[in-house]
């Protein structure tokens, strides 16, 4: 017999209270030996999974997406609130987090159905073009006008303000495929709106890297006077993107061969793939840097997206792969977004929240304008035109990674850019999932995936 909803709420709340009490007790235990360190990490990992899951289950009763619950649990457990996950522990969990991201990227690629996307090619192209144009333009204007009014940026030079506004505008088009995939999986959504939103999200995370590198090449003379370095970075970027996509295609063929010949242990194999891609990408970058003058690193996100896309669209095992990934997804998403929540820098938000709010609002306005124009030009249904912007608010790792590139050219501008980007990501990681889930409900695509 199915428990009454109120009974489930009480049970989950009581279990969460006991888990929190256990966490509080474990924080009082002194760590005196190496084996206790290992045990402490295991307890921390288990407690994070349990508290994230239970928090999400409780919030789901009032319509809040589970991903928001995972993030909230991570924030509370993180170094800025209770300190259960201190900075050192969060750092130690980053490898697991990177493996989870590779897994999620594989899932995102496997969810991209070329047959559905081909019918939306005009809408996809228009959205990518207009968002790449209008969102940076609106964010750039908003920062240039308002930044001098806030204490956070009142002392920056005109050159630094120009660089900050331009690069912030470009970073504003970055997305979070992991967040989008988590919401789609939770809602079991399927349909043209879902496929289009996911396709734009994945493509935009590739485009933003290219656009950012091109902008940095143009800004190099202003920042450090080295015009050549920026274009050298663009060439390296081309090698990274091409190599990552090519290796991803080969990996997709390898997954096809495994599925064709082995009818069991798919889950273990997929986790092995995520781990291998993460570690080999890192090792390859180190080796190339050590033996050549090129600082080239492969991108696990692109490799796994390409692999999933190839299996889905070029082999008969696409549906089976996506089903396997969906069955494995719950603990992966709980862990990934709980650690992501613990990694959010609340101090950055406290320092520059007025400007971060301006940037978040102007970004949302740019998304609303560009998606509506693209939908009208592509003759999409009115509800999709009206709701499309809600699918693109979340941001994550790529946006943070881009801020590190500029640090080598201008540490001062990079400091402002990193702080502001982290603050905006914090805002969007809470608002974005709620908005996307609402859009899926209003378009009627929630629950359409029956697998």
C-alpha positions in Angstrom: 0.0 0.0 0.0 1.3 3.5 -1.0 2.1 5.6 2.1 0.0 8.8 2.6 2.0 11.9 1.4 1.9 13.3 4.9 3.4 10.1 6.3 6.3 10.3 3.7 7.0 13.9 4.7 7.1 13.1 8.4 9.3 10.0 7.7 11.7 12.0 5.5 11.9 14.9 7.9 12.6 12.6 10.9 15.3 10.7 8.9 16.9 14.0 7.8 16.9 15.2 11.5 18.7 12.0 12.5 21.2 12.4 9.6 21.9 16.0 10.6 22.4 14.9 14.2 24.9 12.2 13.1 26.7 14.8 11.0 27.0 17.1 14.0 28.3 14.3 16.2 30.9 13.2 13.6 32.2 16.8 13.5 33.1 16.5 17.2 35.2 13.4 16.7 39.0 14.2 16.7 40.9 12.9 13.7 44.1 11.3 15.1 45.3 8.8 12.5 45.4 8.3 8.7 42.7 5.5 8.8 40.4 7.9 10.5 40.9 10.4 7.7 39.7 7.8 5.2 36.7 6.9 7.4 35.8 10.5 7.8 35.7 11.0 4.1 33.5 8.0 3.6 31.1 9.2 6.3 31.1 12.6 4.8 30.3 11.2 1.4 27.5 9.0 2.7 26.0 11.8 4.8 26.1 14.2 1.8 24.2 11.7 -0.4 21.6 11.0 2.3 21.0 14.7 3.3 20.9 15.8 -0.3 18.4 13.1 -1.2 16.1 13.8 1.8 16.2 17.6 1.4 15.2 17.2 -2.2 12.4 14.8 -1.4 11.0 17.3 1.2 11.2 20.3 -1.1 9.6 18.2 -4.0 6.4 18.2 -2.0 6.0 21.9 -2.6 7.0 21.7 -6.2 10.7 22.7 -6.0 13.0 20.7 -8.3 15.1 18.1 -6.6 18.3 19.6 -8.1 17.6 22.7 -6.0 17.3 20.5 -2.9 20.6 18.9 -3.6 22.3 22.3 -4.1 20.6 23.7 -0.9 21.8 20.7 1.1 25.3 21.3 -0.2 25.2 25.0 0.7 24.1 24.2 4.2 26.7 21.5 4.6 29.5 23.6 3.0 32.2 25.8 4.4 30.2 29.0 4.3 27.4 27.7 6.6 27.9 24.7 8.9 31.4 23.7 7.8 30.5 19.9 7.7 32.1 20.0 4.3 35.1 22.2 4.8 37.2 23.6 1.9 39.7 20.7 2.1 37.0 18.1 1.9 35.2 19.8 -1.0 38.6 19.8 -2.8 39.0 16.1 -2.2 35.6 15.4 -3.6 36.4 17.2 -6.9 37.6 14.1 -8.6 34.4 12.3 -7.9 32.6 15.4 -9.0 34.5 15.5 -12.3 33.7 11.8 -12.9 30.0 12.6 -12.3 30.2 15.4 -14.8 31.5 13.1 -17.5 28.7 10.7 -16.7 26.1 13.5 -17.0 27.7 14.7 -20.3 27.4 11.2 -21.7 23.7 11.2 -20.7 23.2 14.6 -22.3 24.7 13.4 -25.6 22.6 10.2 -25.5 19.5 12.4 -25.1 20.1 14.4 -28.3 18.0 12.7 -30.9 19.1 13.9 -34.4 15.7 13.0 -35.9 13.9 15.4 -33.5 16.6 18.1 -33.8 16.7 18.1 -37.6 13.1 19.3 -37.6 14.1 22.2 -35.4 17.3 23.2 -37.2 16.0 26.7 -38.1 15.0 27.3 -34.5 18.3 26.0 -33.1 20.3 28.1 -35.5 18.3 31.3 -34.8 18.5 30.8 -31.1 22.2 30.3 -31.1 22.8 33.3 -33.3 20.5 35.7 -31.5 21.5 34.7 -28.0 25.2 35.0 -28.9 24.4 38.6 -30.2 21.7 40.0 -27.9 22.6 38.5 -24.5 26.2 39.8 -24.4 25.1 43.2 -25.8 22.4 43.7 -23.2 24.7 42.5 -20.3 27.6 44.7 -21.6 25.4 47.8 -21.7 24.0 47.1 -18.2 27.4 46.7 -16.6 28.9 49.7 -18.4 26.0 51.9 -17.1 25.6 50.6 -13.5 29.1 49.3 -12.5 30.4 52.8 -11.6 27.5 53.2 -9.2 28.5 50.3 -6.9 31.4 50.1 -4.4 32.6 46.8 -5.8 33.6 48.3 -9.1 33.9 52.0 -8.3 37.7 52.0 -8.4 38.3 50.0 -11.7 39.9 51.8 -14.6 38.0 52.4 -17.8 40.0 49.7 -19.6 39.3 47.2 -16.9 35.6 48.1 -16.9 35.5 47.6 -20.6 37.1 44.2 -20.3 34.9 43.2 -17.4 31.7 44.2 -19.2 32.6 42.5 -22.5 33.8 39.2 -20.9 30.9 39.1 -18.5 28.5 39.5 -21.4 30.1 36.6 -23.2 30.2 34.4 -20.1 26.5 35.2 -19.8 25.7 32.9 -22.7 27.3 29.9 -20.9 24.9 27.2 -19.8 24.8 24.2 -17.5 24.1 20.9 -19.5 24.4 19.1 -16.2 21.6 21.1 -14.6 19.4 20.9 -17.7 19.9 17.1 -17.9 19.0 16.7 -14.2 15.7 18.6 -14.6 14.8 16.7 -17.8 15.6 13.4 -16.1 13.6 14.3 -12.9 10.6 15.4 -15.0 10.9 12.5 -17.4 10.4 15.2 -20.1 10.4 14.5 -23.8 9.3 16.4 -26.9 10.3 19.2 -29.2 10.6 21.9 -26.5 12.8 19.6 -24.4 15.0 18.5 -27.3 15.5 22.1 -28.5 16.4 23.4 -25.1 18.9 20.6 -24.5 20.4 21.0 -28.0 20.9 24.8 -27.5 22.3 24.3 -24.0 25.0 21.8 -25.3 25.9 23.7 -28.4 26.1 27.0 -26.5 28.7 25.6 -24.0 30.9 24.9 -27.0 30.2 28.2 -28.7 30.9 30.3 -25.6 34.5 28.9 -25.4 35.1 29.9 -29.0 33.6 33.4 -28.6 35.4 34.0 -25.3 38.7 33.1 -26.8 38.1 35.4 -29.8 37.2 38.3 -27.5 40.3 37.7 -25.4 42.4 37.8 -28.5 41.0 41.2 -29.3 41.4 42.5 -25.8 45.0 41.2 -25.4 46.5 44.5 -26.5 44.5 46.4 -23.9 45.2 43.9 -21.1 48.9 43.0 -21.6 50.0 44.3 -24.9 50.5 40.8 -26.4 48.4 40.6 -29.5 49.9 37.3 -30.7 49.1 35.4 -27.5 45.4 35.6 -27.9 45.4 34.2 -31.4 47.8 31.5 -30.3 45.2 30.6 -27.7 42.6 30.4 -30.4 44.7 27.9 -32.3 45.2 25.8 -29.3 41.4 25.9 -28.6 40.8 24.6 -32.1 43.0 21.6 -31.5 41.3 20.9 -28.2 37.8 21.1 -29.6 38.7 19.0 -32.7 40.6 16.4 -30.7 37.9 16.1 -28.1 35.1 15.6 -30.6 37.1 13.1 -32.6 38.0 11.0 -29.6 34.4 11.2 -28.4 33.3 9.9 -31.8 35.7 6.9 -31.5 34.6 6.3 -27.9 31.0 6.2 -29.1 31.9 3.4 -31.6 33.7 1.6 -28.7 30.5 1.8 -26.5 28.6 0.4 -29.5 31.0 -2.5 -29.8 30.6 -3.3 -26.1 26.8 -3.2 -26.1 26.8 -5.4 -29.2 29.0 -8.1 -27.7 28.3 -7.9 -24.0 24.7 -8.1 -22.7 25.3 -7.3 -19.0 27.3 -5.1 -16.6 26.5 -2.0 -18.6 26.3 0.1 -15.4 29.8 -0.8 -14.3 31.1 -0.2 -17.8 29.5 3.3 -18.1 31.0 4.3 -14.7 34.4 3.0 -15.9 34.0 5.1 -19.1 33.3 8.2 -17.1 36.3 7.6 -14.8 38.7 6.7 -17.7 37.7 9.8 -19.8 38.3 12.1 -16.8 41.7 10.7 -15.8 43.1 10.2 -19.3 42.0 13.7 -20.4 44.0 15.1 -17.4 47.0 12.9 -18.0 47.1 13.6 -21.7 47.2 17.4 -21.0 50.1 17.0 -18.6 52.0 14.8 -21.0 51.6 17.1 -24.0 52.6 20.1 -21.8 55.7 18.2 -20.6 57.0 17.1 -24.0 55.8 19.8 -26.4 55.4 23.6 -26.3 51.6 23.2 -26.7 49.5 23.5 -23.6 46.6 21.4 -25.1 44.1 19.6 -22.9 41.2 17.4 -23.9 37.8 18.3 -22.7 36.0 15.4 -20.9 32.6 17.2 -21.3 32.9 17.3 -25.1 34.3 13.8 -25.4 31.3 12.3 -23.5 28.7 14.4 -25.2 30.1 13.4 -28.6 30.2 9.7 -27.5 26.6 9.7 -26.3 25.5 11.5 -29.5 27.2 8.9 -31.7 25.7 6.0 -29.9 22.2 7.6 -29.9 22.2 8.5 -33.6 24.6 6.1 -35.4 23.9 2.8 -33.6 20.9 0.8 -32.6 21.7 1.0 -28.9 20.8 4.7 -28.3 17.6 4.0 -26.4 19.3 1.2 -24.4 22.2 3.5 -23.4 19.9 6.3 -22.4 17.8 3.9 -20.3 20.9 2.6 -18.5 22.1 6.1 -17.8 18.8 7.1 -16.4 18.7 4.2 -14.0 22.1 5.2 -12.7 21.4 8.9 -12.5 20.0 9.4 -9.0 23.1 8.9 -6.9 25.2 10.7 -9.5 23.0 13.8 -9.5 22.7 13.9 -5.7 26.4 13.8 -5.3 27.3 16.2 -8.1 24.9 18.9 -7.2 25.4 18.6 -3.4 29.1 19.1 -3.9 28.4 21.9 -6.4 26.3 23.6 -3.7 29.1 23.3 -1.2 31.4 24.8 -3.7 29.2 27.9 -4.3 31.0 31.0 -3.0 28.5 32.8 -0.8 31.2 35.4 0.1 31.4 36.4 -3.5 27.6 37.0 -3.5 27.9 39.1 -0.3 30.6 41.3 -1.8 29.0 42.2 -5.1 25.3 41.2 -4.9 23.9 44.5 -6.3 25.9 44.2 -9.5 25.4 40.4 -9.7 21.6 41.0 -9.5 21.9 43.6 -12.3 23.8 41.1 -14.4 21.4 38.2 -13.7 18.3 40.3 -14.6 19.9 41.7 -17.7 21.0 38.2 -18.8 17.4 37.0 -18.3 16.1 39.9 -20.3 18.5 39.1 -23.1 17.5 35.5 -23.1 13.8 36.4 -23.2 14.2 38.8 -26.1 16.4 36.5 -28.2 14.4 33.3 -27.6 11.1 35.1 -28.4 12.5 36.7 -31.6 14.0 33.3 -32.7 10.7 31.5 -32.0 8.8 34.1 -34.0 11.2 33.9 -36.9 11.1 30.1 -36.8 7.3 30.1 -36.5 7.3 28.1 -33.3 4.1 27.7 -31.2 3.3 30.7 -29.0 3.7 28.9 -25.7 7.2 27.8 -26.6 8.2 31.3 -27.7 6.9 32.7 -24.4 8.6 30.1 -22.2 11.9 29.3 -24.0 14.0 31.7 -21.9 13.2 29.8 -18.7 15.1 26.8 -20.0 18.4 28.7 -20.2 19.0 30.4 -16.8 21.3 27.9 -15.1 25.1 28.2 -15.3 28.0 26.2 -14.0 31.5 24.9 -14.6 32.3 26.3 -18.0 31.6 29.9 -16.9 34.0 29.5 -13.9 36.6 27.9 -16.1 36.6 30.9 -18.6 37.4 33.3 -15.8 40.6 31.4 -15.1 41.9 32.0 -18.6 42.1 35.8 -18.2 44.0 35.5 -14.9 47.2 34.8 -16.9 46.7 38.2 -18.7 45.3 40.5 -16.1 44.9 39.2 -12.5 43.1 42.4 -11.3 40.4 42.1 -13.9 40.3 38.4 -13.4 39.6 38.9 -9.7 36.6 41.1 -10.4 35.3 38.8 -13.2 35.7 35.6 -11.0 33.9 37.2 -8.0 31.1 38.5 -10.2 30.7 35.3 -12.1 30.5 33.2 -9.0 27.9 35.5 -7.6 25.7 35.3 -10.7 26.1 31.5 -10.9 24.9 31.3 -7.2 21.8 33.2 -8.1 21.1 31.3 -11.3 21.7 27.9 -9.8 18.7 28.5 -7.5 16.4 30.2 -9.9 17.2 28.3 -13.1 16.1 24.8 -12.2 12.8 26.1 -10.8 12.1 28.1 -14.0 13.1 25.2 -16.3 10.8 22.7 -14.5 7.9 25.2 -14.7 8.5 25.6 -18.4 8.4 21.8 -18.9 5.1 21.6 -17.0 3.5 24.5 -18.9 4.5 23.0 -22.3 3.0 19.7 -21.4 6.2 17.7 -21.9 6.7 16.7 -18.3 6.2 12.9 -17.9 6.2 12.2 -21.6 9.3 9.9 -21.4 7.8 6.6 -20.3 11.0 4.6 -20.0 
